[in-house]
């Protein structure tokens, strides 16, 4: 399904001031979004991570939990986001050859989407892992934070094309 775009900036009022979009009249629908992030790590750091030998403890579980908490706090971080009653948040961490891939899935029944919550969860999970490994590797790199898919609402289904 093709995405429709509008030339109207919905987060600006007629005088150009930032505003929260009024979603009062929108229908409540099931909303879901999936986002990812990746943190590139050295072989040495991956070795320590795989063996649970990092100085700060269980880094992957800390990162996963931080991502889940971050999704719930998104409106505190992004000024014009609506507070949402999230019904599900999951953050998966997968060790890959050169780093860790995070996959964040967020759902709710609401009048606005959960894309920002999923992106926030994926971002904060990667940031937390950086915090957990920085004692052994300050050069870790967070890459490819992106929305993979979203569903629900008037705009319907979006799926990122493989690159």
PEGI-V322735 format. One record per residue. SS is DSSP state (@ for helix, = for strand, . for the rest). PHI is phi in whole degrees, 0 to 359 (* if undefined). BURIAL is b if it has 9 or more other ideal C-beta (glycine too) atoms within 8 Angstrom, else e. Layout:
ss:SS phi:PHI burial:BURIAL
ss:SS phi:PHI burial:BURIAL
This chain:
ss:. phi:* burial:e
ss:. phi:286 burial:e
ss:. phi:278 burial:e
ss:. phi:267 burial:e
ss:. phi:238 burial:e
ss:. phi:242 burial:e
ss:. phi:280 burial:e
ss:. phi:279 burial:e
ss:. phi:274 burial:e
ss:. phi:285 burial:e
ss:. phi:263 burial:e
ss:= phi:236 burial:e
ss:. phi:275 burial:e
ss:. phi:296 burial:e
ss:. phi:258 burial:e
ss:. phi:83 burial:e
ss:. phi:275 burial:e
ss:= phi:294 burial:e
ss:. phi:211 burial:e
ss:. phi:278 burial:e
ss:. phi:295 burial:b
ss:. phi:278 burial:e
ss:. phi:252 burial:e
ss:. phi:305 burial:e
ss:. phi:272 burial:e
ss:. phi:285 burial:b
ss:. phi:283 burial:e
ss:. phi:284 burial:e
ss:= phi:225 burial:b
ss:= phi:288 burial:e
ss:= phi:241 burial:b
ss:= phi:210 burial:b
ss:= phi:217 burial:b
ss:= phi:231 burial:b
ss:= phi:227 burial:b
ss:= phi:226 burial:b
ss:= phi:213 burial:b
ss:= phi:218 burial:b
ss:= phi:241 burial:b
ss:= phi:274 burial:b
ss:. phi:232 burial:b
ss:. phi:288 burial:e
ss:@ phi:300 burial:e
ss:@ phi:297 burial:e
ss:@ phi:291 burial:b
ss:@ phi:299 burial:b
ss:@ phi:301 burial:b
ss:@ phi:296 burial:b
ss:@ phi:297 burial:b
ss:@ phi:300 burial:e
ss:. phi:262 burial:e
ss:. phi:66 burial:e
ss:. phi:253 burial:e
ss:. phi:288 burial:b
ss:. phi:301 burial:e
ss:. phi:266 burial:e
ss:. phi:99 burial:e
ss:. phi:288 burial:e
ss:@ phi:293 burial:b
ss:@ phi:292 burial:b
ss:@ phi:291 burial:e
ss:@ phi:300 burial:b
ss:@ phi:294 burial:b
ss:@ phi:300 burial:b
ss:@ phi:296 burial:b
ss:@ phi:298 burial:b
ss:@ phi:298 burial:b
ss:@ phi:297 burial:b
ss:@ phi:297 burial:b
ss:@ phi:297 burial:b
ss:@ phi:303 burial:b
ss:@ phi:289 burial:b
ss:. phi:253 burial:b
ss:@ phi:308 burial:b
ss:@ phi:296 burial:b
ss:@ phi:283 burial:e
ss:@ phi:257 burial:e
ss:. phi:252 burial:e
ss:. phi:306 burial:e
ss:. phi:256 burial:e
ss:. phi:284 burial:b
ss:. phi:279 burial:b
ss:. phi:291 burial:e
ss:. phi:237 burial:b
ss:. phi:271 burial:e
ss:= phi:288 burial:b
ss:= phi:256 burial:e
ss:= phi:199 burial:e
ss:= phi:221 burial:b
ss:= phi:222 burial:e
ss:= phi:233 burial:b
ss:= phi:257 burial:e
ss:= phi:240 burial:b
ss:= phi:234 burial:e
ss:= phi:287 burial:b
ss:= phi:240 burial:e
ss:. phi:316 burial:e
ss:. phi:247 burial:e
ss:= phi:168 burial:b
ss:= phi:236 burial:b
ss:= phi:257 burial:b
ss:= phi:251 burial:b
ss:= phi:234 burial:b
ss:= phi:250 burial:b
ss:= phi:237 burial:b
ss:= phi:228 burial:b
ss:= phi:224 burial:b
ss:= phi:196 burial:b
ss:= phi:252 burial:e
ss:= phi:198 burial:b
ss:. phi:258 burial:b
ss:. phi:212 burial:b
ss:. phi:285 burial:b
ss:. phi:246 burial:b
ss:@ phi:299 burial:b
ss:@ phi:294 burial:b
ss:@ phi:294 burial:b
ss:@ phi:293 burial:b
ss:@ phi:296 burial:b
ss:@ phi:295 burial:b
ss:@ phi:300 burial:b
ss:@ phi:295 burial:b
ss:@ phi:294 burial:b
ss:@ phi:290 burial:b
ss:@ phi:300 burial:b
ss:@ phi:294 burial:b
ss:@ phi:297 burial:b
ss:@ phi:293 burial:b
ss:@ phi:297 burial:b
ss:@ phi:304 burial:b
ss:@ phi:301 burial:e
ss:@ phi:286 burial:b
ss:@ phi:254 burial:b
ss:. phi:298 burial:b
ss:. phi:293 burial:e
ss:. phi:251 burial:b
ss:. phi:206 burial:b
ss:. phi:281 burial:e
ss:. phi:269 burial:e
ss:. phi:302 burial:b
ss:= phi:236 burial:e
ss:= phi:269 burial:b
ss:= phi:226 burial:e
ss:= phi:51 burial:e
ss:= phi:278 burial:b
ss:= phi:203 burial:b
ss:= phi:281 burial:b
ss:= phi:265 burial:b
ss:= phi:199 burial:b
ss:= phi:210 burial:b
ss:= phi:218 burial:b
ss:. phi:100 burial:b
ss:. phi:79 burial:b
ss:. phi:295 burial:e
ss:. phi:280 burial:e
ss:. phi:73 burial:e
ss:. phi:272 burial:e
ss:= phi:232 burial:b
ss:= phi:228 burial:e
ss:. phi:295 burial:b
ss:. phi:286 burial:e
ss:. phi:299 burial:e
ss:. phi:244 burial:e
